Amino acid sequence: MEVIQRAVPTNDWITLIFVMSLFCLVFARAFFLSRFQNFMILPFNNKYIFLYNKKGRLTHGFHVALSLFMFLNLSLFGLFVFSILFDTEISPGGALLLVSAGLLLVYFFLKIGMQLLGGLILEFSKVTSALVFKKMTYLNYSALVMFLANLMLGYVVKDSKVIVLISICLIVLINCIGWISIVKIHQKLIASHLFYFILYLCTLEFAPFLIIANLLND
């Protein structure tokens, strides 16, 4: 039986990701302590969403720092997942990490841009902006799980499918909690515009994942 050798990004690049991630967390806590404390209990209490879902929310320093934290860890976690679950050889080095981060940035900018544009066209710009903020907030929170998983996979239990699967389950759970919260808050609006909500889910939420899954299968 031929042994498949997998090479993930070198420890130097993993360490750089960790250092940058820690800097984002320290910055967020040092300059926005109250926001940080409310953010840490997000899955158990919606106080953060209700307090900070205001004008300028997407460009606020705290949200930007946590979004950068998410991009860094999602890029690295994605490479670990692809390498471990698909038994795929990945060339070591920082170039692949940069490409991964770049693709994620393009994807999120396009997706958020389309959401905001769609909200503007349908005259739901305020609701759309609030929706984007809430989804990004829960995704940013799930990056804490990615950060811990990356730490384990990079230095402690390399190539562990158990860590990968548990992390994926926790990430999905956190974001499902976010979606349930969003639906509860906007249930009246969703009920009165059900067709547009279903269209939104199909085109901007489900379709990208189906396309990515199809590309991976090919």
C-alpha positions in Angstrom: 0.0 0.0 0.0 1.5 3.3 -1.1 1.7 5.9 1.7 0.4 9.3 0.8 2.6 12.0 2.1 0.9 15.2 3.0 2.7 18.5 3.5 0.9 21.4 5.1 2.3 24.9 5.4 5.5 25.0 7.3 5.6 25.8 11.0 7.1 29.2 10.3 4.0 30.2 8.4 1.7 28.6 10.9 3.4 30.5 13.7 3.0 33.8 11.7 -0.7 33.1 11.4 -1.0 32.5 15.2 1.0 35.7 16.0 -1.2 37.8 13.7 -4.3 36.1 15.1 -3.3 36.8 18.7 -2.5 40.4 17.7 -6.1 40.8 16.4 -7.5 39.4 19.6 -5.3 41.5 21.9 -6.1 44.6 19.9 -9.9 43.9 20.1 -9.7 43.3 23.8 -7.4 46.2 24.6 -9.3 48.9 22.7 -12.9 47.6 22.8 -13.1 45.7 26.1 -16.9 46.0 26.6 -17.5 44.8 23.0 -15.1 41.9 23.5 -16.7 40.7 26.7 -20.2 40.8 25.1 -18.8 39.1 22.0 -17.3 36.2 24.0 -20.8 35.1 25.2 -22.4 35.5 21.8 -23.9 32.0 21.4 -25.5 32.2 24.8 -26.7 35.8 24.8 -27.7 38.1 21.9 -26.6 41.2 23.9 -23.7 41.9 21.5 -26.0 41.9 18.4 -28.6 44.2 20.0 -26.0 46.7 21.4 -23.8 47.1 18.4 -26.0 46.5 15.4 -25.9 50.2 14.5 -24.7 52.4 11.6 -21.0 51.8 10.7 -21.1 48.4 12.3 -19.3 46.7 9.3 -16.4 49.1 9.4 -16.0 49.4 13.1 -12.4 48.7 14.3 -13.6 45.8 16.5 -15.5 44.1 13.7 -12.7 44.6 11.2 -10.1 43.1 13.7 -12.3 40.0 14.3 -13.0 39.6 10.6 -9.3 39.7 9.9 -8.9 37.1 12.7 -11.5 34.9 10.9 -9.9 35.2 7.5 -6.5 34.2 8.8 -7.7 31.2 10.6 -10.3 30.1 8.0 -7.5 30.2 5.4 -5.3 27.9 7.5 -8.1 25.7 8.7 -9.3 25.2 5.1 -5.9 23.9 4.1 -5.7 21.5 7.1 -9.2 20.2 6.3 -8.5 19.7 2.6 -5.2 18.0 3.3 -6.4 15.6 6.1 -9.9 14.7 4.9 -9.1 14.3 1.2 -5.6 12.8 1.7 -4.2 15.4 -0.7 -0.6 16.5 -0.9 -0.3 20.2 -0.3 3.0 22.0 -1.2 4.5 23.7 1.9 5.1 27.4 2.0 3.3 30.6 2.4 2.3 31.1 -1.2 -0.6 28.6 -0.8 -1.8 30.4 2.3 -1.8 33.7 0.5 -3.7 32.2 -2.4 -6.2 30.7 0.0 -6.6 34.0 1.9 -6.9 35.9 -1.4 -9.6 33.6 -2.7 -11.6 33.9 0.5 -11.4 37.7 0.5 -12.6 37.8 -3.1 -15.4 35.4 -2.3 -16.6 37.3 0.8 -16.3 40.8 -0.9 -18.3 39.6 -3.9 -20.9 37.9 -1.7 -21.3 40.8 0.7 -21.3 43.2 -2.2 -24.1 41.3 -4.0 -26.1 41.1 -0.8 -25.8 44.9 -0.1 -26.6 45.6 -3.8 -29.6 43.3 -3.7 -30.9 45.0 -0.5 -30.4 48.4 -2.2 -32.4 47.4 -5.3 -35.2 45.8 -3.2 -35.2 48.8 -0.8 -34.1 46.6 2.1 -30.6 48.2 2.6 -30.9 48.6 6.3 -32.2 45.1 6.9 -29.6 43.6 4.5 -26.7 45.5 6.3 -28.0 44.2 9.6 -28.2 40.7 8.3 -24.6 40.7 6.9 -23.4 42.1 10.2 -25.1 39.3 12.2 -23.9 36.5 9.9 -20.3 37.8 9.9 -20.4 38.2 13.7 -21.3 34.5 14.2 -18.7 33.5 11.6 -16.1 35.5 13.4 -17.0 33.8 16.6 -16.6 30.4 15.0 -13.1 31.5 14.1 -12.2 30.9 17.7 -12.8 27.2 17.2 -10.7 27.4 14.0 -7.9 29.0 15.9 -7.8 26.3 18.6 -8.1 23.6 15.9 -5.2 25.1 13.9 -3.1 25.2 17.1 -3.8 21.5 17.7 -3.3 20.4 14.1 -0.2 22.5 13.6 1.7 21.5 16.8 0.0 18.9 18.9 -2.0 16.2 17.0 -1.1 16.6 13.3 -3.3 14.9 10.7 -6.1 14.2 13.3 -9.4 13.6 11.6 -11.1 13.7 15.0 -10.0 17.3 15.6 -11.1 18.3 12.1 -14.6 16.7 12.4 -15.2 18.0 15.9 -14.2 21.5 14.8 -16.4 21.4 11.7 -19.4 20.3 13.9 -18.8 23.1 16.3 -18.4 25.7 13.5 -21.6 24.5 11.9 -23.4 24.6 15.3 -22.3 28.1 16.1 -23.4 29.4 12.7 -26.7 27.5 12.9 -27.3 29.3 16.3 -26.7 32.5 14.4 -29.2 31.7 11.7 -31.9 30.7 14.2 -31.3 34.0 16.0 -31.6 35.9 12.7 -34.8 34.1 11.7 -36.4 34.8 15.1 -35.5 38.5 15.0 -36.8 39.0 11.4 -39.6 36.4 11.3 -42.3 38.9 10.5 -40.3 40.4 7.7 -39.3 37.0 6.3 -43.0 35.8 6.5 -44.1 38.8 4.4 -41.3 38.5 1.9 -40.9 34.7 1.9 -40.2 34.4 -1.9 -37.3 36.9 -1.7 -35.9 35.2 1.3 -35.9 31.8 -0.4 -34.4 33.3 -3.5 -31.7 34.9 -1.3 -30.9 31.5 0.4 -30.7 29.6 -2.9 -28.5 32.2 -4.8 -26.2 33.6 -2.1 -26.1 30.9 0.6 -26.5 27.5 -0.9 -25.3 27.9 -4.5 -21.7 28.9 -3.6 -21.3 25.8 -1.4 -22.7 23.5 -4.1 -20.4 25.0 -6.7 -17.4 24.5 -4.4 -18.4 20.9 -3.6 -18.8 20.2 -7.3 -15.3 21.6 -8.0 -13.8 19.5 -5.2 -15.5 16.3 -6.6 -14.1 17.1 -10.1 
